[in-house]
Amino acid sequence: MSSGPMPPGKPQVKALNCPGCGAALAVRSFGNAVTIVCDSCHSILDAKDTNLQILQRFKVATDEVRPLIPLGTRGKIRGTDYEVIGFQRRTIYVDEMPYSWHEYVLFNPYKGFRYLTEYNGHWNDVSILKALPEVHPYGSVPTVRYLGETYKHFQTAKAGTSFVLGEFPWQVRVGEAAVVTDYVSPPRVLSSEQTGNEVTWSMGEYMTGKDVWKAFRLRGDPPDAVGVYENQPSPMSADTKNIWVAFAGFLLLLVVMMIGFDMIARDEQVFTGAYRYDSNQRGEASFVTDEFELKGHTSDVEVKTSTDLNNRWIYLDYALINEDTGKALDFGREVSYYHGYDSDGSWTEGSANDSVAVPSVPAGKYYLRVEPEGDPGYGVTYYTITVKRDVPQYTFYGLALLALLVPAVLLTWRTLTFEHLRWAESDHPPVKWRNDE
């Protein structure tokens, strides 16, 4: 008594002979092949004919067209074992230049057919769509939508078959051509092939040569990938998104810190004094200011100099001196302001005002020693010195922002360059590339 259907037996390779040259043929797709190509005499045979009728013979100028993955090789794609049973080379012409790629037919007796494509070391895992995508042919760049994802038109070209080998689930011919249209949304590509009134849609997903070699346990190393392929994912795209997310987080932290420190800063004026300096006067020009007190915790001190300079300069040698300890913090400031007219119009240089922050000054009683200096003959310069305690400084935040921004901008630039190279090979090249042509 049977308890259910018997499981299928282990698939067996069927052996046939080519009617053209008598060479042995290995049929691996178990009746699913429509055409078989003899590797010896390059005859294309009708696999559905018991006599293997010869449909076409083609000549190969050289033996250079050989599959990187030999027919009969088995590998695992998406967890399923597949065997390579067919191989073809297809060619398009752009500006009279030929561009060829290779396609591999994969077969599993329970899952059916799958395909691998390879161009310049770039690989795609391809399967036939079971539902039609939604085509939007209008707009600057046509698009299609499939399973909620939008694909942008990349290229339309007429592709001709120039070499075939092995088994195919359709009537393949050398010289036959189809209009191939690709729409990309890296790492995937949707492709339509139109032959007459028949249109077939497929989806490819980018694979590296290293992954293909691992899947099929091939010896040696895969050929290096050349250039940027149409659906090749940018190696920087994920990093670019992450770095801008991190940038936004750190920027928010900087803003919060800036607001917080600004709110608790004393920003207290502790001294101001008005002075004059006569560059024609001989003798000692240095002096000391009145005493002032710095209260609270250790913080910065801002010394601001405001002058009436007009096409001249003054140099002020400052020393902030602690009255109790005698410790001096020396710093000098040159203040200059010039303006005038030339053939390009009015111009200005410098500023009549200056400020400097002295960091980490402890609390205590202080005074300033000031030694002014200027060009003789310019007369009197009037200036005011103002001292503030615990003034918010924004230079740190600017430098921190720059340190965060530079790597984000550089990574974004590399990503944009990658995309520029991708679309330069499309039917919609970037504007800059169009202008260069």
C-alpha positions as CSV (number, residue, x, y, z in Angstrom):
1,M,0.0,0.0,0.0
2,S,1.4,3.2,-1.1
3,S,1.7,6.0,1.5
4,G,2.2,8.8,-1.1
5,P,3.9,9.7,-4.3
6,M,7.4,8.4,-4.7
7,P,10.2,10.9,-4.6
8,P,11.9,11.6,-7.9
9,G,15.0,9.6,-8.7
10,K,18.4,11.1,-8.9
11,P,18.8,13.0,-12.1
12,Q,21.0,11.3,-14.7
13,V,23.0,12.9,-17.5
14,K,21.9,11.6,-20.9
15,A,24.6,10.9,-23.5
16,L,23.9,11.6,-27.2
17,N,26.0,12.0,-30.3
18,C,26.2,15.0,-32.6
19,P,24.7,14.2,-36.1
20,G,27.2,16.6,-37.6
21,C,30.5,15.2,-36.4
22,G,29.6,12.3,-34.2
23,A,31.1,13.8,-31.1
24,A,29.5,12.8,-27.8
25,L,27.0,15.3,-26.3
26,A,26.1,15.4,-22.6
27,V,22.5,16.5,-22.0
28,R,22.2,17.8,-18.5
29,S,18.8,19.5,-18.4
30,F,16.8,16.2,-18.7
31,G,14.5,17.1,-21.6
32,N,14.2,20.8,-20.7
33,A,16.7,21.9,-23.3
34,V,15.3,23.4,-26.6
35,T,18.7,23.6,-28.3
36,I,22.1,22.0,-27.8
37,V,25.4,23.3,-29.2
38,C,28.1,20.8,-30.1
39,D,31.5,21.9,-28.8
40,S,33.4,20.1,-31.5
41,C,31.8,21.3,-34.7
42,H,29.7,24.2,-33.4
43,S,26.5,22.9,-34.7
44,I,23.3,24.1,-33.0
45,L,20.9,21.2,-32.7
46,D,17.2,20.9,-32.1
47,A,17.0,19.1,-28.7
48,K,13.3,18.4,-29.2
49,D,14.0,16.4,-32.3
50,T,14.8,12.8,-31.7
51,N,17.3,13.0,-34.6
52,L,18.9,16.2,-33.2
53,Q,18.2,18.2,-36.4
54,I,21.0,20.7,-37.2
55,L,19.5,24.2,-37.0
56,Q,22.6,26.2,-37.6
57,R,26.4,25.9,-38.0
58,F,28.7,28.8,-37.0
59,K,32.4,29.4,-37.3
60,V,34.7,30.5,-34.5
61,A,37.7,32.5,-35.6
62,T,39.7,31.7,-32.5
63,D,39.5,29.6,-29.4
64,E,39.6,32.7,-27.2
65,V,35.9,32.5,-26.4
66,R,35.9,30.1,-23.5
67,P,33.7,30.2,-20.4
68,L,35.4,31.2,-17.2
69,I,33.1,28.6,-15.5
70,P,33.4,25.3,-17.5
71,L,30.2,23.6,-18.5
72,G,29.3,20.9,-16.0
73,T,30.6,22.9,-13.0
74,R,28.3,22.8,-10.0
75,G,27.8,25.5,-7.5
76,K,25.4,26.8,-4.9
77,I,23.4,30.0,-5.5
78,R,21.0,31.2,-2.8
79,G,21.3,27.8,-1.1
80,T,20.4,25.8,-4.2
81,D,22.8,23.6,-6.2
82,Y,23.0,24.6,-9.9
83,E,25.0,23.2,-12.8
84,V,26.4,25.3,-15.6
85,I,24.9,23.9,-18.8
86,G,25.1,26.7,-21.3
87,F,27.2,29.7,-22.3
88,Q,26.9,32.5,-24.8
89,R,28.6,35.8,-25.7
90,R,26.5,38.8,-26.6
91,T,27.7,42.1,-28.1
92,I,26.3,45.6,-28.5
93,Y,27.8,48.5,-30.4
94,V,28.0,52.0,-29.0
95,D,29.5,54.7,-31.3
96,E,30.7,51.8,-33.5
97,M,32.6,50.3,-30.6
98,P,31.8,46.6,-29.7
99,Y,31.1,45.8,-26.0
100,S,30.7,42.1,-25.2
101,W,29.5,40.2,-22.1
102,H,29.0,36.6,-21.2
103,E,25.9,34.7,-20.0
104,Y,25.9,31.4,-18.3
105,V,22.8,29.1,-18.2
106,L,22.4,27.4,-14.8
107,F,20.0,24.4,-14.2
108,N,18.6,22.6,-11.2
109,P,16.2,19.8,-12.0
110,Y,13.8,20.9,-9.2
111,K,14.2,24.7,-9.4
112,G,14.6,25.1,-13.1
113,F,16.8,27.7,-14.9
114,R,18.9,30.6,-13.5
115,Y,21.6,32.7,-15.2
116,L,24.9,34.4,-14.4
117,T,26.2,37.3,-16.5
118,E,29.7,38.6,-16.5
119,Y,31.2,41.8,-18.0
120,N,34.7,43.0,-17.3
121,G,34.8,41.1,-14.0
122,H,31.4,42.3,-12.9
123,W,28.8,39.5,-12.2
124,N,25.1,39.3,-11.8
125,D,22.8,36.6,-10.6
126,V,19.8,36.7,-12.9
127,S,16.3,35.2,-12.8
128,I,13.2,35.6,-15.0
129,L,10.4,37.7,-13.5
130,K,7.1,36.0,-12.9
131,A,5.2,39.3,-12.9
132,L,5.5,42.3,-15.1
133,P,6.9,45.6,-13.7
134,E,5.1,48.9,-14.0
135,V,6.7,51.0,-16.7
136,H,6.8,54.8,-16.5
137,P,8.3,55.8,-19.9
138,Y,7.8,59.6,-19.5
139,G,10.0,62.1,-17.7
140,S,13.7,63.1,-18.2
141,V,14.7,59.5,-17.2
142,P,12.2,56.7,-17.7
143,T,11.6,54.4,-14.7
144,V,10.0,51.1,-13.8
145,R,8.6,50.0,-10.5
146,Y,8.7,46.4,-9.3
147,L,7.9,45.1,-5.8
148,G,7.8,48.7,-4.5
149,E,11.2,49.7,-5.8
150,T,11.9,52.2,-8.5
151,Y,14.5,51.5,-11.2
152,K,15.9,54.2,-13.4
153,H,16.5,53.7,-17.1
154,F,20.2,53.1,-17.8
155,Q,20.7,52.0,-21.4
156,T,18.9,50.6,-24.4
157,A,20.9,48.8,-27.1
158,K,20.6,46.1,-29.7
159,A,22.4,43.0,-28.5
160,G,23.5,40.3,-30.9
161,T,24.6,36.7,-30.0
162,S,28.1,36.0,-31.3
163,F,28.9,32.6,-29.7
164,V,27.0,29.8,-28.0
165,L,27.9,26.6,-26.2
166,G,26.0,23.9,-24.3
167,E,22.2,23.8,-23.7
168,F,19.6,26.5,-23.8
169,P,15.9,26.5,-22.9
170,W,15.1,28.5,-26.1
171,Q,16.0,28.3,-29.7
172,V,19.3,30.1,-29.7
173,R,21.0,31.3,-32.9
174,V,24.3,33.0,-33.6
175,G,23.6,36.3,-35.1
176,E,20.1,36.7,-33.6
177,A,19.5,40.1,-32.0
178,A,17.3,41.5,-29.3
179,V,16.6,45.0,-28.0
180,V,17.9,45.0,-24.4
181,T,16.8,47.8,-22.0
182,D,18.3,48.0,-18.5
183,Y,16.9,49.8,-15.5
184,V,19.0,50.0,-12.4
185,S,18.6,50.4,-8.7
186,P,21.9,49.1,-7.3
187,P,22.6,46.4,-6.5
188,R,19.7,45.2,-8.7
189,V,19.0,45.7,-12.4
190,L,15.8,45.0,-14.3
191,S,16.2,44.1,-18.0
192,S,13.7,43.7,-20.8
193,E,14.6,41.8,-24.0
194,Q,12.4,42.3,-27.0
195,T,12.6,40.0,-30.0
196,G,9.8,40.8,-32.4
197,N,6.6,41.1,-30.4
198,E,7.9,39.0,-27.5
199,V,9.3,40.7,-24.4
200,T,11.0,38.9,-21.5
201,W,11.8,40.6,-18.2
202,S,14.5,39.5,-15.8
203,M,16.1,40.7,-12.6
204,G,19.8,40.7,-11.9
205,E,21.6,41.2,-8.5
206,Y,25.2,42.2,-8.4
207,M,27.8,39.6,-7.3
208,T,31.5,39.9,-6.9
209,G,33.9,37.6,-8.7
210,K,35.1,36.4,-5.4
211,D,31.6,35.3,-4.4
212,V,31.1,33.5,-7.7
213,W,34.5,31.7,-7.3
214,K,33.5,30.6,-3.8
215,A,30.0,29.5,-4.9
216,F,31.4,27.2,-7.7
217,R,34.7,26.3,-5.9
218,L,36.8,27.5,-8.8
219,R,40.6,27.4,-8.7
220,G,42.7,30.5,-8.9
221,D,41.4,34.1,-8.7
222,P,38.5,35.7,-10.6
223,P,39.4,38.4,-13.2
224,D,39.6,41.9,-11.7
225,A,36.5,44.1,-12.0
226,V,37.3,46.9,-14.4
227,G,35.5,50.3,-14.0
228,V,32.1,50.9,-12.4
229,Y,29.3,48.7,-13.6
230,E,25.7,49.8,-14.1
231,N,24.2,48.2,-10.9
232,Q,27.4,47.8,-8.9
233,P,26.7,49.0,-5.4
234,S,28.8,51.9,-4.2
235,P,31.3,50.6,-1.6
236,M,30.9,54.0,0.2
237,S,27.1,54.4,0.1
238,A,26.3,52.8,3.4
239,D,29.3,54.5,5.1
240,T,28.1,57.9,3.6
241,K,24.7,57.5,5.2
242,N,26.2,56.4,8.5
243,I,28.7,59.2,8.7
244,W,26.0,61.9,8.0
245,V,23.8,60.3,10.7
246,A,26.8,60.5,13.1
247,F,27.5,64.1,12.0
248,A,23.9,65.1,12.7
249,G,24.2,63.5,16.2
250,F,27.5,65.2,17.0
251,L,26.3,68.5,15.6
252,L,23.3,68.4,17.9
253,L,25.6,67.6,20.8
254,L,27.8,70.6,19.9
255,V,24.8,72.9,19.7
256,V,23.6,71.7,23.1
257,M,27.0,72.2,24.6
258,M,27.3,75.7,23.1
259,I,24.0,76.8,24.4
260,G,24.7,75.3,27.8
261,F,28.1,76.9,28.2
262,D,26.7,80.2,26.8
263,M,24.0,80.2,29.4
264,I,26.3,79.6,32.4
265,A,29.1,81.9,31.2
266,R,29.5,85.1,33.4
267,D,30.5,87.3,30.3
268,E,31.3,90.0,32.9
269,Q,33.1,93.2,32.1
270,V,35.7,93.8,34.8
271,F,37.7,96.8,33.4
272,T,37.6,99.5,30.7
273,G,40.0,102.4,30.1
274,A,40.6,105.0,27.4
275,Y,44.1,105.9,26.3
276,R,46.1,107.8,23.7
277,Y,49.4,107.1,22.1
278,D,51.5,109.8,20.4
279,S,54.1,108.2,18.1
280,N,56.0,111.5,17.9
281,Q,56.5,111.7,21.7
282,R,59.8,110.5,22.9
283,G,60.5,108.6,26.0
284,E,58.9,105.6,27.7
285,A,55.4,104.9,26.5
286,S,54.5,101.9,28.7
287,F,52.1,102.1,31.6
288,V,50.0,100.0,33.8
289,T,46.2,100.0,34.2
290,D,44.2,100.3,37.3
291,E,43.6,97.1,39.2
292,F,40.6,94.9,38.5
293,E,39.3,91.7,40.1
294,L,38.6,88.4,38.3
295,K,36.0,86.5,40.3
296,G,34.7,82.9,40.2
297,H,36.3,79.8,38.7
298,T,39.3,79.6,36.4
299,S,38.2,80.8,33.0
300,D,39.2,82.8,30.0
301,V,39.8,86.6,29.9
302,E,39.0,88.6,26.8
303,V,41.0,91.7,26.1
304,K,39.4,93.9,23.5
305,T,41.2,96.9,21.8
306,S,39.1,99.6,20.0
307,T,41.0,102.3,18.1
308,D,40.5,105.2,15.8
309,L,43.1,103.9,13.3
310,N,42.8,105.2,9.8
311,N,45.4,104.0,7.3
312,R,47.9,103.2,10.0
313,W,48.8,100.7,12.6
314,I,49.6,100.3,16.3
315,Y,51.3,97.5,18.2
316,L,50.4,96.8,21.8
317,D,52.6,94.6,24.0
318,Y,50.3,93.4,26.8
319,A,51.0,91.6,30.1
320,L,48.2,90.4,32.4
321,I,49.8,90.4,35.8
322,N,48.5,88.8,39.0
323,E,49.0,91.4,41.7
324,D,49.4,88.8,44.5
325,T,51.8,86.4,42.8
326,G,53.4,88.6,40.2
327,K,52.9,86.0,37.5
328,A,52.6,87.6,34.1
329,L,50.8,86.3,31.0
330,D,52.4,88.1,28.0
331,F,50.9,88.6,24.6
332,G,51.1,91.1,21.8
333,R,48.5,92.5,19.4
334,E,49.0,94.4,16.2
335,V,46.0,96.5,15.2
336,S,45.9,97.9,11.6
337,Y,43.4,99.4,9.3
338,Y,43.9,100.5,5.7
339,H,41.6,101.5,2.9
340,G,41.6,103.2,-0.5
341,Y,40.7,103.0,-4.1
342,D,42.4,101.4,-7.2
343,S,41.4,100.3,-10.7
344,D,39.2,97.6,-9.2
345,G,37.3,100.0,-6.9
346,S,37.4,100.5,-3.2
347,W,39.3,98.2,-0.9
348,T,39.9,97.7,2.8
349,E,42.4,95.7,4.8
350,G,42.5,94.8,8.5
351,S,40.3,96.3,11.2
352,A,40.4,99.1,13.7
353,N,39.3,96.8,16.5
354,D,40.9,93.6,17.9
355,S,40.1,91.1,20.6
356,V,42.0,88.2,22.1
357,A,41.1,85.5,24.6
358,V,43.6,84.5,27.3
359,P,42.6,80.9,28.4
360,S,42.5,79.5,31.9
361,V,43.1,82.5,34.1
362,P,42.6,81.8,37.8
363,A,40.6,84.2,40.0
364,G,42.4,87.1,41.7
365,K,43.4,90.7,41.4
366,Y,45.1,91.7,38.2
367,Y,46.3,94.7,36.2
368,L,47.6,95.1,32.6
369,R,51.0,96.4,31.7
370,V,50.7,98.0,28.2
371,E,53.5,99.1,25.9
372,P,52.3,100.8,22.7
373,E,54.4,101.2,19.6
374,G,53.7,102.7,16.2
375,D,55.2,104.4,13.1
376,P,56.8,107.8,14.0
377,G,55.2,110.8,12.4
378,Y,51.6,109.5,12.4
379,G,50.6,111.5,15.5
380,V,48.1,110.5,18.1
381,T,46.1,107.3,18.2
382,Y,43.2,107.0,20.6
383,Y,42.2,103.6,21.9
384,T,40.1,101.9,24.5
385,I,41.0,98.7,26.4
386,T,38.1,96.5,27.7
387,V,38.6,93.4,29.8
388,K,35.8,90.8,30.2
389,R,35.8,87.7,32.4
390,D,34.4,84.2,31.4
391,V,33.4,85.1,27.8
392,P,31.9,82.3,25.6
393,Q,34.3,81.3,22.9
394,Y,33.0,79.7,19.7
395,T,36.3,78.9,18.0
396,F,36.4,75.4,19.6
397,Y,32.9,74.7,18.3
398,G,33.9,75.8,14.8
399,L,37.0,73.6,14.8
400,A,35.0,70.6,16.1
401,L,32.4,71.2,13.4
402,L,35.1,71.4,10.8
403,A,36.7,68.2,12.1
404,L,33.3,66.4,11.7
405,L,32.4,67.9,8.4
406,V,35.6,67.3,6.5
407,P,35.4,63.4,6.5
408,A,31.7,63.5,5.8
409,V,32.2,65.8,2.8
410,L,35.2,63.7,1.5
411,L,33.3,60.5,1.7
412,T,30.2,62.1,0.0
413,W,32.5,63.4,-2.8
414,R,33.9,59.9,-3.3
415,T,30.3,58.5,-3.5
416,L,29.3,61.2,-6.0
417,T,32.4,60.4,-8.1
418,F,31.4,56.7,-8.1
419,E,27.9,57.6,-9.3
420,H,29.3,60.0,-11.9
421,L,31.4,57.2,-13.3
422,R,28.5,54.8,-13.3
423,W,26.1,57.1,-15.2
424,A,28.9,58.3,-17.6
425,E,28.4,54.9,-19.4
426,S,24.6,55.2,-19.6
427,D,22.2,56.8,-22.0
428,H,21.8,59.6,-19.5
429,P,25.4,60.8,-18.8
430,P,25.9,63.7,-16.3
431,V,25.7,67.2,-17.7
432,K,29.5,67.8,-17.2
433,W,30.3,64.7,-19.4
434,R,27.9,65.9,-22.0
435,N,29.6,69.2,-22.2
436,D,33.0,67.5,-22.6
437,E,31.9,65.6,-25.7
